[in-house]
Amino acid sequence: MFFDRFTNGGAPGISAERLNEPFDVRSAAYDGSKIVVTIGRGRARYGDVTVSKAAVSTLDINAPAPNTTYYIWLRLSDSTFQYTTNAAAATGCVLLGTVATGATLSQITVADGRSMLPDAMGRKALDVVESHIGAGDPHPQYALDSDLQSHRTAGGSEHPAATGSVAGFMAAADKAKLDASTSAATAGAIMQRDAQGRAKVAAPAAADDIARKDTVDAVSTSLTTHKTAATIDHPDGSVTLAKIASAALTSPGGTEAGRIPVTNASGRVGAAATADQLGGVAASAYCRQASGSYVGDGAADRVITVGFRPKLVVLGSDWGGAGFYWGLGSDTGVSCGMYAVGTTGTTGSVTAGEVIDTQAPIITANGFQVDGVGGSGWTNYSGKTYSWVAFG
């Protein structure tokens, strides 16, 4: 059996598969009857066997002799310690060290033997390990703690500032901006929310500036005032039919009560007169009436304007000694003409009641048409005055 590896607890560069406290023979003292050997605690692997001791151990060398070397061994099978006076490897044991007496038993020398491997090669691995552990800078390719501490507290070029594409440390200018952040409306400062999560900005000037509460409140107040106004306050004439709620309007030409009337395609509104508005008489019992006069000009197809489409036109003319003539025009399809009334027969052969012109006034969309040409010119005879009454 032999030592696999050595350690001294956390030294850099040493495998983790090592002794924490390597079962070192620490001391030996003669108490008058025996030598008491003190052995350190430890944990180690020897080949495929692991031995562990959690506490410091002692081994008694009974009836010691002067000028004698005692070999201290660790038995792997039961993790116990034993000693021999023979340097040959004990079966199943690992050499830990030696205790040698001088001319007297009080003269004792302790030597470490853990590096003396039982293959008789005489190698001293422990010296190499301890030399490595005790070196001031055992790994010059790596930074010392002092170097790391110095770097950690350094600034400037030791820590390049971050860029838009490369990670790094915060630049001094950026740190100053961050420290100057505020919830106040301060020009050039980073905006920071206050304890209530709010922040302030200056009054907006450009169309795409941030709107403040006072700006929104002013608009809201104006809208509320406009909404609650007794009248529609648009003196600039900007109110159009499209801007009025449909529920406030009648249908085109409709008669819905309590709404603003809207004309139909013909320009008429649907405010039909009710019986109460016409004195209790149904509107269908009334008709429109207009009257007037004109002087004949002898023209054919002359239109006399009434203002509506008549259903009946009564036309008359006084020809003095030649008598009085009257005629009817109707849009019902009834054939009417021009009649002579009270004639003395002094002009031509016309007699009272005779139909002198079969061309009655012709009803049009806005009045009636008369004719003054040839034998059909009795309704527009040049120079004669005609009176008329139209009913619609």
WORATA-V336651 format. One record per pair of residues at least 12 apart in sequence whose ideal C-beta (glycine too) atoms are under 10 Angstrom apart, sorted by sequence separation. I is the first residue (numbers start at 1). J is the second residue. D is the distance in whole Angstrom. If there is no record, write none. Layout:
BEGIN
i:I j:J d:D
i:I j:J d:D
END
This chain:
BEGIN
i:5 j:17 d:5
i:6 j:18 d:6
i:7 j:19 d:5
i:8 j:20 d:8
i:9 j:21 d:7
i:25 j:37 d:6
i:26 j:38 d:5
i:27 j:39 d:9
i:41 j:53 d:5
i:42 j:54 d:9
i:71 j:83 d:6
i:72 j:84 d:9
i:81 j:93 d:9
i:98 j:110 d:7
i:99 j:111 d:8
i:112 j:124 d:10
i:114 j:126 d:6
i:115 j:127 d:7
i:159 j:171 d:10
i:161 j:173 d:9
i:162 j:174 d:8
i:177 j:189 d:8
i:178 j:190 d:7
i:180 j:192 d:9
i:181 j:193 d:10
i:182 j:194 d:9
i:183 j:195 d:9
i:200 j:212 d:8
i:203 j:215 d:7
i:232 j:244 d:8
i:247 j:259 d:8
i:248 j:260 d:6
i:249 j:261 d:8
i:250 j:262 d:5
i:252 j:264 d:4
i:253 j:265 d:8
i:292 j:304 d:8
i:314 j:326 d:7
i:315 j:327 d:5
i:326 j:338 d:7
i:327 j:339 d:6
i:340 j:352 d:6
i:341 j:353 d:7
i:359 j:371 d:5
i:372 j:384 d:9
i:4 j:17 d:7
i:5 j:18 d:4
i:6 j:19 d:6
i:7 j:20 d:7
i:8 j:21 d:8
i:9 j:22 d:9
i:25 j:38 d:8
i:26 j:39 d:7
i:27 j:40 d:10
i:40 j:53 d:8
i:41 j:54 d:6
i:59 j:72 d:7
i:70 j:83 d:5
i:71 j:84 d:5
i:80 j:93 d:10
i:83 j:96 d:10
i:97 j:110 d:7
i:98 j:111 d:5
i:113 j:126 d:10
i:115 j:128 d:9
i:161 j:174 d:8
i:177 j:190 d:6
i:183 j:196 d:9
i:200 j:213 d:10
i:246 j:259 d:10
i:249 j:262 d:5
i:250 j:263 d:10
i:251 j:264 d:9
i:252 j:265 d:7
i:253 j:266 d:8
i:273 j:286 d:8
i:292 j:305 d:9
i:314 j:327 d:8
i:315 j:328 d:8
i:325 j:338 d:6
i:326 j:339 d:6
i:339 j:352 d:9
i:340 j:353 d:7
i:341 j:354 d:10
i:343 j:356 d:9
i:359 j:372 d:10
i:4 j:18 d:8
i:5 j:19 d:8
i:7 j:21 d:9
i:8 j:22 d:7
i:24 j:38 d:9
i:25 j:39 d:6
i:26 j:40 d:5
i:39 j:53 d:8
i:41 j:55 d:5
i:42 j:56 d:10
i:59 j:73 d:9
i:70 j:84 d:7
i:71 j:85 d:7
i:77 j:91 d:10
i:78 j:92 d:9
i:97 j:111 d:6
i:98 j:112 d:8
i:99 j:113 d:10
i:112 j:126 d:7
i:115 j:129 d:9
i:155 j:169 d:9
i:178 j:192 d:9
i:183 j:197 d:9
i:185 j:199 d:8
i:186 j:200 d:9
i:250 j:264 d:10
i:252 j:266 d:10
i:253 j:267 d:9
i:255 j:269 d:9
i:256 j:270 d:8
i:292 j:306 d:8
i:313 j:327 d:8
i:314 j:328 d:6
i:315 j:329 d:7
i:325 j:339 d:7
i:326 j:340 d:9
i:339 j:353 d:7
i:340 j:354 d:5
i:357 j:371 d:9
i:359 j:373 d:10
i:3 j:18 d:10
i:4 j:19 d:10
i:7 j:22 d:7
i:24 j:39 d:7
i:25 j:40 d:8
i:40 j:55 d:10
i:41 j:56 d:5
i:42 j:57 d:10
i:69 j:84 d:10
i:70 j:85 d:6
i:71 j:86 d:7
i:75 j:90 d:8
i:77 j:92 d:5
i:81 j:96 d:8
i:83 j:98 d:9
i:97 j:112 d:5
i:98 j:113 d:5
i:112 j:127 d:10
i:115 j:130 d:10
i:183 j:198 d:7
i:184 j:199 d:8
i:185 j:200 d:4
i:186 j:201 d:10
i:187 j:202 d:8
i:198 j:213 d:10
i:244 j:259 d:10
i:245 j:260 d:10
i:253 j:268 d:6
i:254 j:269 d:9
i:255 j:270 d:4
i:290 j:305 d:9
i:291 j:306 d:9
i:292 j:307 d:10
i:313 j:328 d:7
i:314 j:329 d:8
i:324 j:339 d:9
i:325 j:340 d:6
i:326 j:341 d:6
i:339 j:354 d:7
i:340 j:355 d:8
i:359 j:374 d:10
i:3 j:19 d:8
i:6 j:22 d:6
i:8 j:24 d:10
i:23 j:39 d:6
i:24 j:40 d:5
i:40 j:56 d:6
i:41 j:57 d:7
i:69 j:85 d:7
i:71 j:87 d:6
i:73 j:89 d:9
i:74 j:90 d:10
i:75 j:91 d:9
i:76 j:92 d:6
i:77 j:93 d:9
i:83 j:99 d:7
i:96 j:112 d:8
i:97 j:113 d:4
i:156 j:172 d:9
i:174 j:190 d:10
i:183 j:199 d:5
i:184 j:200 d:6
i:185 j:201 d:5
i:186 j:202 d:9
i:244 j:260 d:7
i:246 j:262 d:10
i:252 j:268 d:9
i:253 j:269 d:7
i:254 j:270 d:5
i:255 j:271 d:7
i:290 j:306 d:5
i:312 j:328 d:7
i:313 j:329 d:4
i:324 j:340 d:8
i:325 j:341 d:7
i:338 j:354 d:10
i:339 j:355 d:6
i:340 j:356 d:5
i:359 j:375 d:9
i:370 j:386 d:8
i:5 j:22 d:10
i:23 j:40 d:6
i:24 j:41 d:10
i:39 j:56 d:7
i:40 j:57 d:8
i:57 j:74 d:10
i:68 j:85 d:6
i:69 j:86 d:10
i:71 j:88 d:9
i:73 j:90 d:5
i:75 j:92 d:6
i:76 j:93 d:7
i:95 j:112 d:10
i:96 j:113 d:6
i:97 j:114 d:7
i:155 j:172 d:9
i:182 j:199 d:8
i:183 j:200 d:6
i:184 j:201 d:10
i:185 j:202 d:5
i:252 j:269 d:9
i:253 j:270 d:4
i:254 j:271 d:9
i:255 j:272 d:6
i:289 j:306 d:10
i:290 j:307 d:6
i:312 j:329 d:7
i:313 j:330 d:8
i:323 j:340 d:5
i:324 j:341 d:5
i:325 j:342 d:10
i:338 j:355 d:7
i:339 j:356 d:7
i:340 j:357 d:9
i:358 j:375 d:10
i:359 j:376 d:4
i:362 j:379 d:9
i:21 j:39 d:10
i:22 j:40 d:7
i:23 j:41 d:8
i:24 j:42 d:8
i:38 j:56 d:6
i:39 j:57 d:5
i:69 j:87 d:8
i:71 j:89 d:9
i:73 j:91 d:10
i:74 j:92 d:10
i:75 j:93 d:5
i:76 j:94 d:7
i:95 j:113 d:5
i:96 j:114 d:6
i:97 j:115 d:10
i:98 j:116 d:9
i:112 j:130 d:10
i:181 j:199 d:10
i:182 j:200 d:9
i:185 j:203 d:9
i:244 j:262 d:9
i:252 j:270 d:8
i:253 j:271 d:10
i:254 j:272 d:10
i:288 j:306 d:9
i:290 j:308 d:7
i:311 j:329 d:10
i:312 j:330 d:5
i:313 j:331 d:9
i:322 j:340 d:9
i:323 j:341 d:6
i:324 j:342 d:6
i:325 j:343 d:8
i:337 j:355 d:5
i:338 j:356 d:5
i:339 j:357 d:9
i:357 j:375 d:8
i:358 j:376 d:8
i:359 j:377 d:8
i:360 j:378 d:10
i:361 j:379 d:6
i:370 j:388 d:9
i:3 j:22 d:8
i:21 j:40 d:5
i:22 j:41 d:10
i:23 j:42 d:4
i:38 j:57 d:8
i:39 j:58 d:7
i:64 j:83 d:10
i:71 j:90 d:8
i:73 j:92 d:9
i:74 j:93 d:6
i:75 j:94 d:8
i:94 j:113 d:9
i:95 j:114 d:7
i:97 j:116 d:9
i:191 j:210 d:10
i:241 j:260 d:9
i:250 j:269 d:8
i:251 j:270 d:8
i:253 j:272 d:10
i:255 j:274 d:9
i:288 j:307 d:8
i:289 j:308 d:10
i:310 j:329 d:8
i:311 j:330 d:7
i:312 j:331 d:8
i:323 j:342 d:5
i:324 j:343 d:8
i:336 j:355 d:10
i:337 j:356 d:8
i:338 j:357 d:4
i:356 j:375 d:9
i:357 j:376 d:6
i:359 j:378 d:7
i:360 j:379 d:8
i:361 j:380 d:10
i:3 j:23 d:10
i:20 j:40 d:10
i:21 j:41 d:5
i:22 j:42 d:5
i:23 j:43 d:9
i:37 j:57 d:9
i:38 j:58 d:6
i:39 j:59 d:6
i:65 j:85 d:9
i:73 j:93 d:4
i:74 j:94 d:5
i:94 j:114 d:8
i:95 j:115 d:9
i:96 j:116 d:10
i:250 j:270 d:6
i:288 j:308 d:6
i:290 j:310 d:8
i:310 j:330 d:9
i:311 j:331 d:6
i:312 j:332 d:8
i:323 j:343 d:3
i:337 j:357 d:6
i:338 j:358 d:8
i:357 j:377 d:8
i:358 j:378 d:9
i:359 j:379 d:6
i:368 j:388 d:8
i:19 j:40 d:9
i:20 j:41 d:8
i:21 j:42 d:4
i:22 j:43 d:9
i:23 j:44 d:7
i:37 j:58 d:6
i:38 j:59 d:8
i:53 j:74 d:9
i:59 j:80 d:9
i:60 j:81 d:10
i:62 j:83 d:10
i:72 j:93 d:10
i:73 j:94 d:7
i:74 j:95 d:8
i:95 j:116 d:6
i:241 j:262 d:7
i:250 j:271 d:9
i:287 j:308 d:10
i:288 j:309 d:10
i:289 j:310 d:9
i:294 j:315 d:10
i:296 j:317 d:8
i:310 j:331 d:7
i:311 j:332 d:7
i:315 j:336 d:10
i:317 j:338 d:9
i:319 j:340 d:9
i:322 j:343 d:7
i:323 j:344 d:7
i:337 j:358 d:4
i:338 j:359 d:7
i:339 j:360 d:10
i:357 j:378 d:4
i:359 j:380 d:10
i:367 j:388 d:9
i:19 j:41 d:10
i:20 j:42 d:6
i:21 j:43 d:8
i:22 j:44 d:7
i:36 j:58 d:6
i:37 j:59 d:4
i:57 j:79 d:9
i:59 j:81 d:4
i:61 j:83 d:6
i:71 j:93 d:9
i:73 j:95 d:6
i:74 j:96 d:6
i:94 j:116 d:10
i:95 j:117 d:9
i:288 j:310 d:8
i:293 j:315 d:10
i:309 j:331 d:7
i:312 j:334 d:9
i:314 j:336 d:10
i:316 j:338 d:10
i:321 j:343 d:9
i:322 j:344 d:8
i:323 j:345 d:9
i:336 j:358 d:9
i:337 j:359 d:7
i:338 j:360 d:7
i:356 j:378 d:6
i:357 j:379 d:7
i:368 j:390 d:7
i:19 j:42 d:5
i:20 j:43 d:5
i:21 j:44 d:9
i:36 j:59 d:8
i:37 j:60 d:8
i:51 j:74 d:6
i:57 j:80 d:9
i:58 j:81 d:8
i:59 j:82 d:7
i:60 j:83 d:9
i:72 j:95 d:7
i:73 j:96 d:7
i:94 j:117 d:9
i:95 j:118 d:7
i:287 j:310 d:10
i:288 j:311 d:9
i:289 j:312 d:10
i:290 j:313 d:10
i:291 j:314 d:9
i:293 j:316 d:10
i:313 j:336 d:9
i:315 j:338 d:8
i:316 j:339 d:10
i:318 j:341 d:10
i:321 j:344 d:7
i:322 j:345 d:9
i:323 j:346 d:9
i:335 j:358 d:8
i:336 j:359 d:10
i:337 j:360 d:5
i:338 j:361 d:9
i:367 j:390 d:7
i:18 j:42 d:10
i:19 j:43 d:6
i:20 j:44 d:8
i:35 j:59 d:9
i:36 j:60 d:6
i:37 j:61 d:6
i:51 j:75 d:9
i:57 j:81 d:6
i:59 j:83 d:6
i:61 j:85 d:10
i:71 j:95 d:6
i:72 j:96 d:5
i:73 j:97 d:9
i:94 j:118 d:8
i:287 j:311 d:7
i:293 j:317 d:9
i:312 j:336 d:9
i:318 j:342 d:10
i:319 j:343 d:8
i:322 j:346 d:7
i:323 j:347 d:7
i:336 j:360 d:4
i:357 j:381 d:10
i:18 j:43 d:9
i:19 j:44 d:4
i:34 j:59 d:10
i:35 j:60 d:7
i:36 j:61 d:8
i:51 j:76 d:6
i:71 j:96 d:9
i:72 j:97 d:5
i:93 j:118 d:9
i:287 j:312 d:9
i:316 j:341 d:8
i:321 j:346 d:6
i:322 j:347 d:4
i:325 j:350 d:9
i:335 j:360 d:7
i:336 j:361 d:8
i:361 j:386 d:9
i:18 j:44 d:7
i:19 j:45 d:9
i:34 j:60 d:5
i:35 j:61 d:4
i:50 j:76 d:9
i:51 j:77 d:10
i:53 j:79 d:7
i:71 j:97 d:8
i:72 j:98 d:7
i:87 j:113 d:9
i:321 j:347 d:7
i:322 j:348 d:8
i:334 j:360 d:9
i:17 j:44 d:9
i:18 j:45 d:8
i:33 j:60 d:9
i:34 j:61 d:6
i:35 j:62 d:8
i:49 j:76 d:5
i:51 j:78 d:10
i:52 j:79 d:7
i:70 j:97 d:10
i:71 j:98 d:6
i:72 j:99 d:6
i:89 j:116 d:10
i:185 j:212 d:9
i:320 j:347 d:9
i:323 j:350 d:7
i:361 j:388 d:8
i:363 j:390 d:9
i:17 j:45 d:6
i:23 j:51 d:8
i:34 j:62 d:5
i:35 j:63 d:10
i:46 j:74 d:8
i:49 j:77 d:8
i:51 j:79 d:5
i:53 j:81 d:9
i:70 j:98 d:7
i:71 j:99 d:8
i:89 j:117 d:9
i:90 j:118 d:9
i:319 j:347 d:8
i:322 j:350 d:8
i:323 j:351 d:9
i:324 j:352 d:10
i:327 j:355 d:9
i:31 j:60 d:9
i:33 j:62 d:8
i:34 j:63 d:7
i:35 j:64 d:5
i:47 j:76 d:9
i:50 j:79 d:10
i:69 j:98 d:6
i:70 j:99 d:5
i:71 j:100 d:10
i:87 j:116 d:9
i:89 j:118 d:4
i:323 j:352 d:8
i:325 j:354 d:10
i:327 j:356 d:9
i:361 j:390 d:9
i:363 j:392 d:10
i:23 j:53 d:7
i:26 j:56 d:8
i:28 j:58 d:10
i:33 j:63 d:8
i:34 j:64 d:7
i:44 j:74 d:9
i:46 j:76 d:6
i:49 j:79 d:10
i:69 j:99 d:8
i:70 j:100 d:7
i:88 j:118 d:9
i:89 j:119 d:9
i:327 j:357 d:7
i:329 j:359 d:10
i:330 j:360 d:8
i:27 j:58 d:10
i:28 j:59 d:9
i:30 j:61 d:9
i:33 j:64 d:9
i:68 j:99 d:9
i:69 j:100 d:4
i:70 j:101 d:8
i:89 j:120 d:9
i:319 j:350 d:10
i:323 j:354 d:10
i:325 j:356 d:7
i:327 j:358 d:10
i:329 j:360 d:5
i:330 j:361 d:9
i:331 j:362 d:9
i:332 j:363 d:9
i:19 j:51 d:10
i:20 j:52 d:9
i:21 j:53 d:8
i:42 j:74 d:9
i:68 j:100 d:7
i:69 j:101 d:8
i:325 j:357 d:8
i:327 j:359 d:8
i:328 j:360 d:6
i:329 j:361 d:3
i:330 j:362 d:10
i:331 j:363 d:4
i:9 j:42 d:10
i:17 j:50 d:10
i:19 j:52 d:10
i:21 j:54 d:10
i:28 j:61 d:8
i:35 j:68 d:10
i:37 j:70 d:8
i:39 j:72 d:7
i:67 j:100 d:8
i:68 j:101 d:5
i:323 j:356 d:9
i:327 j:360 d:5
i:328 j:361 d:8
i:329 j:362 d:6
i:330 j:363 d:7
i:331 j:364 d:9
i:23 j:57 d:8
i:25 j:59 d:9
i:30 j:64 d:7
i:67 j:101 d:6
i:68 j:102 d:10
i:327 j:361 d:6
i:329 j:363 d:6
i:7 j:42 d:9
i:21 j:56 d:9
i:35 j:70 d:8
i:37 j:72 d:6
i:39 j:74 d:8
i:64 j:99 d:9
i:66 j:101 d:5
i:67 j:102 d:7
i:329 j:364 d:10
i:7 j:43 d:9
i:28 j:64 d:10
i:65 j:101 d:7
i:66 j:102 d:7
i:67 j:103 d:6
i:7 j:44 d:8
i:59 j:96 d:10
i:64 j:101 d:6
i:66 j:103 d:6
i:67 j:104 d:9
i:68 j:105 d:9
i:331 j:368 d:9
i:6 j:44 d:8
i:61 j:99 d:7
i:66 j:104 d:6
i:67 j:105 d:10
i:70 j:108 d:10
i:72 j:110 d:9
i:330 j:368 d:10
i:338 j:376 d:9
i:340 j:378 d:9
i:5 j:44 d:8
i:66 j:105 d:6
i:72 j:111 d:10
i:329 j:368 d:5
i:338 j:377 d:10
i:339 j:378 d:10
i:4 j:44 d:7
i:5 j:45 d:7
i:59 j:99 d:9
i:61 j:101 d:9
i:65 j:105 d:8
i:66 j:106 d:10
i:67 j:107 d:9
i:69 j:109 d:9
i:73 j:113 d:9
i:74 j:114 d:9
i:329 j:369 d:8
i:338 j:378 d:4
i:3 j:44 d:7
i:4 j:45 d:5
i:5 j:46 d:10
i:64 j:105 d:6
i:66 j:107 d:8
i:72 j:113 d:7
i:329 j:370 d:9
i:337 j:378 d:9
i:338 j:379 d:6
i:3 j:45 d:9
i:4 j:46 d:6
i:28 j:70 d:8
i:39 j:81 d:6
i:69 j:111 d:9
i:71 j:113 d:7
i:72 j:114 d:10
i:337 j:379 d:10
i:3 j:46 d:6
i:4 j:47 d:6
i:49 j:92 d:9
i:51 j:94 d:8
i:327 j:370 d:9
i:338 j:381 d:10
i:2 j:46 d:7
i:3 j:47 d:10
i:4 j:48 d:9
i:28 j:72 d:9
i:37 j:81 d:8
i:61 j:105 d:10
i:64 j:108 d:9
i:1 j:46 d:5
i:2 j:47 d:8
i:4 j:49 d:9
i:49 j:94 d:9
i:71 j:116 d:10
i:315 j:360 d:8
i:1 j:47 d:6
i:4 j:50 d:10
i:37 j:83 d:8
i:315 j:361 d:5
i:25 j:72 d:5
i:46 j:93 d:10
i:47 j:94 d:10
i:61 j:108 d:10
i:313 j:360 d:8
i:314 j:361 d:9
i:1 j:49 d:8
i:35 j:83 d:9
i:46 j:94 d:6
i:313 j:361 d:5
i:23 j:72 d:9
i:312 j:361 d:10
i:313 j:362 d:9
i:44 j:94 d:9
i:313 j:363 d:7
i:329 j:379 d:9
i:23 j:74 d:6
i:310 j:361 d:9
i:312 j:363 d:8
i:313 j:364 d:10
i:327 j:378 d:8
i:311 j:363 d:8
i:327 j:379 d:6
i:310 j:363 d:6
i:315 j:368 d:8
i:325 j:378 d:7
i:42 j:96 d:10
i:309 j:363 d:7
i:310 j:364 d:9
i:313 j:367 d:8
i:325 j:379 d:9
i:309 j:364 d:7
i:310 j:365 d:10
i:313 j:368 d:5
i:315 j:370 d:8
i:23 j:79 d:10
i:25 j:81 d:9
i:40 j:96 d:9
i:309 j:365 d:5
i:310 j:366 d:9
i:312 j:368 d:10
i:313 j:369 d:10
i:325 j:381 d:9
i:39 j:96 d:7
i:304 j:361 d:8
i:306 j:363 d:9
i:308 j:365 d:9
i:309 j:366 d:7
i:310 j:367 d:7
i:313 j:370 d:10
i:23 j:81 d:9
i:39 j:97 d:8
i:306 j:364 d:9
i:308 j:366 d:7
i:309 j:367 d:8
i:310 j:368 d:6
i:37 j:96 d:9
i:303 j:362 d:9
i:305 j:364 d:9
i:306 j:365 d:10
i:307 j:366 d:7
i:308 j:367 d:8
i:309 j:368 d:9
i:319 j:378 d:10
i:325 j:384 d:9
i:327 j:386 d:9
i:329 j:388 d:9
i:37 j:97 d:9
i:304 j:364 d:9
i:306 j:366 d:6
i:307 j:367 d:8
i:326 j:386 d:10
i:301 j:362 d:8
i:303 j:364 d:6
i:305 j:366 d:6
i:306 j:367 d:4
i:317 j:378 d:8
i:325 j:386 d:9
i:326 j:387 d:9
i:327 j:388 d:10
i:329 j:390 d:9
i:330 j:391 d:10
i:331 j:392 d:9
i:37 j:99 d:6
i:303 j:365 d:10
i:304 j:366 d:10
i:305 j:367 d:4
i:306 j:368 d:7
i:317 j:379 d:8
i:319 j:381 d:9
i:322 j:384 d:10
i:326 j:388 d:10
i:303 j:366 d:8
i:304 j:367 d:5
i:305 j:368 d:9
i:315 j:378 d:10
i:317 j:380 d:10
i:35 j:99 d:6
i:303 j:367 d:6
i:304 j:368 d:6
i:315 j:379 d:6
i:317 j:381 d:7
i:320 j:384 d:10
i:303 j:368 d:7
i:304 j:369 d:7
i:315 j:380 d:10
i:319 j:384 d:7
i:35 j:101 d:8
i:302 j:368 d:10
i:303 j:369 d:5
i:304 j:370 d:6
i:318 j:384 d:9
i:319 j:385 d:10
i:302 j:369 d:7
i:303 j:370 d:8
i:317 j:384 d:5
i:318 j:385 d:7
i:301 j:369 d:6
i:302 j:370 d:5
i:317 j:385 d:6
i:318 j:386 d:9
i:28 j:97 d:9
i:300 j:369 d:9
i:301 j:370 d:8
i:302 j:371 d:7
i:316 j:385 d:10
i:317 j:386 d:5
i:318 j:387 d:9
i:25 j:95 d:10
i:28 j:98 d:10
i:35 j:105 d:7
i:44 j:114 d:9
i:300 j:370 d:9
i:301 j:371 d:6
i:302 j:372 d:7
i:316 j:386 d:7
i:317 j:387 d:7
i:23 j:94 d:8
i:25 j:96 d:6
i:26 j:97 d:9
i:28 j:99 d:4
i:30 j:101 d:8
i:34 j:105 d:9
i:35 j:106 d:10
i:37 j:108 d:9
i:299 j:370 d:9
i:300 j:371 d:5
i:301 j:372 d:9
i:302 j:373 d:10
i:315 j:386 d:6
i:316 j:387 d:5
i:317 j:388 d:10
i:24 j:96 d:7
i:25 j:97 d:3
i:27 j:99 d:9
i:28 j:100 d:9
i:33 j:105 d:10
i:38 j:110 d:9
i:42 j:114 d:10
i:299 j:371 d:8
i:300 j:372 d:7
i:301 j:373 d:9
i:315 j:387 d:8
i:316 j:388 d:8
i:1 j:74 d:9
i:23 j:96 d:5
i:24 j:97 d:7
i:25 j:98 d:8
i:28 j:101 d:9
i:32 j:105 d:9
i:35 j:108 d:7
i:37 j:110 d:8
i:297 j:370 d:10
i:298 j:371 d:9
i:299 j:372 d:6
i:300 j:373 d:4
i:314 j:387 d:9
i:315 j:388 d:5
i:316 j:389 d:9
i:1 j:75 d:10
i:22 j:96 d:9
i:23 j:97 d:9
i:25 j:99 d:7
i:30 j:104 d:9
i:31 j:105 d:10
i:32 j:106 d:10
i:296 j:370 d:8
i:298 j:372 d:4
i:299 j:373 d:8
i:300 j:374 d:9
i:314 j:388 d:7
i:315 j:389 d:8
i:1 j:76 d:6
i:30 j:105 d:5
i:292 j:367 d:10
i:296 j:371 d:10
i:297 j:372 d:7
i:298 j:373 d:7
i:304 j:379 d:10
i:313 j:388 d:6
i:314 j:389 d:5
i:315 j:390 d:9
i:30 j:106 d:5
i:294 j:370 d:8
i:296 j:372 d:5
i:298 j:374 d:10
i:300 j:376 d:9
i:304 j:380 d:9
i:313 j:389 d:7
i:314 j:390 d:8
i:29 j:106 d:9
i:30 j:107 d:9
i:290 j:367 d:9
i:300 j:377 d:8
i:302 j:379 d:9
i:312 j:389 d:9
i:313 j:390 d:5
i:314 j:391 d:8
i:30 j:108 d:6
i:299 j:377 d:9
i:302 j:380 d:5
i:310 j:388 d:9
i:312 j:390 d:7
i:313 j:391 d:8
i:29 j:108 d:7
i:298 j:377 d:6
i:301 j:380 d:9
i:310 j:389 d:9
i:311 j:390 d:8
i:312 j:391 d:5
i:313 j:392 d:10
i:28 j:108 d:5
i:300 j:380 d:8
i:310 j:390 d:4
i:311 j:391 d:6
i:312 j:392 d:8
i:27 j:108 d:9
i:28 j:109 d:8
i:29 j:110 d:10
i:296 j:377 d:8
i:299 j:380 d:6
i:309 j:390 d:9
i:310 j:391 d:6
i:311 j:392 d:5
i:28 j:110 d:5
i:296 j:378 d:9
i:298 j:380 d:6
i:304 j:386 d:9
i:306 j:388 d:8
i:308 j:390 d:8
i:310 j:392 d:5
i:27 j:110 d:6
i:296 j:379 d:8
i:297 j:380 d:7
i:298 j:381 d:7
i:299 j:382 d:9
i:306 j:389 d:10
i:307 j:390 d:9
i:308 j:391 d:10
i:309 j:392 d:6
i:26 j:110 d:8
i:296 j:380 d:4
i:297 j:381 d:9
i:298 j:382 d:3
i:304 j:388 d:7
i:306 j:390 d:5
i:308 j:392 d:5
i:25 j:110 d:6
i:295 j:380 d:9
i:296 j:381 d:5
i:297 j:382 d:6
i:298 j:383 d:8
i:306 j:391 d:10
i:307 j:392 d:9
i:24 j:110 d:9
i:25 j:111 d:8
i:26 j:112 d:10
i:294 j:380 d:8
i:295 j:381 d:10
i:296 j:382 d:5
i:297 j:383 d:8
i:298 j:384 d:9
i:304 j:390 d:9
i:306 j:392 d:7
i:2 j:89 d:9
i:25 j:112 d:7
i:295 j:382 d:9
i:296 j:383 d:6
i:297 j:384 d:10
i:1 j:89 d:8
i:24 j:112 d:6
i:25 j:113 d:8
i:295 j:383 d:7
i:296 j:384 d:5
i:1 j:90 d:9
i:24 j:113 d:10
i:25 j:114 d:8
i:295 j:384 d:7
i:296 j:385 d:8
i:1 j:91 d:9
i:22 j:112 d:9
i:24 j:114 d:7
i:294 j:384 d:10
i:295 j:385 d:5
i:296 j:386 d:6
i:1 j:92 d:7
i:3 j:94 d:7
i:23 j:114 d:7
i:294 j:385 d:8
i:295 j:386 d:8
i:1 j:93 d:7
i:2 j:94 d:7
i:3 j:95 d:9
i:22 j:114 d:6
i:293 j:385 d:6
i:294 j:386 d:6
i:1 j:94 d:5
i:2 j:95 d:9
i:3 j:96 d:10
i:22 j:115 d:10
i:293 j:386 d:6
i:294 j:387 d:9
i:1 j:95 d:10
i:292 j:386 d:9
i:293 j:387 d:5
i:294 j:388 d:8
i:19 j:114 d:9
i:292 j:387 d:8
i:293 j:388 d:7
i:291 j:387 d:7
i:292 j:388 d:6
i:291 j:388 d:7
i:292 j:389 d:8
i:290 j:388 d:9
i:291 j:389 d:4
i:292 j:390 d:8
i:290 j:389 d:8
i:291 j:390 d:7
i:289 j:389 d:7
i:290 j:390 d:5
i:291 j:391 d:10
i:289 j:390 d:7
i:290 j:391 d:8
i:24 j:126 d:10
i:288 j:390 d:8
i:289 j:391 d:5
i:290 j:392 d:8
i:288 j:391 d:7
i:289 j:392 d:7
i:22 j:126 d:8
i:287 j:391 d:5
i:288 j:392 d:4
i:287 j:392 d:6
i:22 j:129 d:9
i:6 j:114 d:7
i:6 j:115 d:8
i:19 j:129 d:10
i:3 j:114 d:6
i:18 j:129 d:9
i:3 j:115 d:7
i:3 j:116 d:9
i:2 j:116 d:9
i:3 j:117 d:7
i:2 j:117 d:5
i:3 j:118 d:10
i:14 j:129 d:7
i:1 j:117 d:10
i:2 j:118 d:6
i:13 j:129 d:9
i:1 j:118 d:7
i:2 j:119 d:7
i:8 j:126 d:10
i:11 j:129 d:8
i:14 j:132 d:7
i:2 j:121 d:10
i:6 j:125 d:7
i:11 j:130 d:9
i:13 j:132 d:6
i:14 j:133 d:7
i:5 j:125 d:9
i:6 j:126 d:6
i:12 j:132 d:9
i:13 j:133 d:9
i:8 j:129 d:7
i:11 j:132 d:7
i:12 j:133 d:8
i:3 j:125 d:7
i:6 j:128 d:9
i:7 j:129 d:8
i:8 j:130 d:7
i:11 j:133 d:4
i:13 j:135 d:10
i:2 j:125 d:10
i:3 j:126 d:9
i:6 j:129 d:5
i:10 j:133 d:10
i:11 j:134 d:9
i:12 j:135 d:10
i:5 j:129 d:9
i:6 j:130 d:8
i:8 j:132 d:10
i:9 j:133 d:9
i:11 j:135 d:10
i:14 j:138 d:10
i:8 j:133 d:5
i:13 j:138 d:6
i:7 j:133 d:9
i:8 j:134 d:9
i:12 j:138 d:6
i:13 j:139 d:6
i:6 j:133 d:10
i:11 j:138 d:8
i:12 j:139 d:6
i:13 j:142 d:10
i:12 j:142 d:8
END
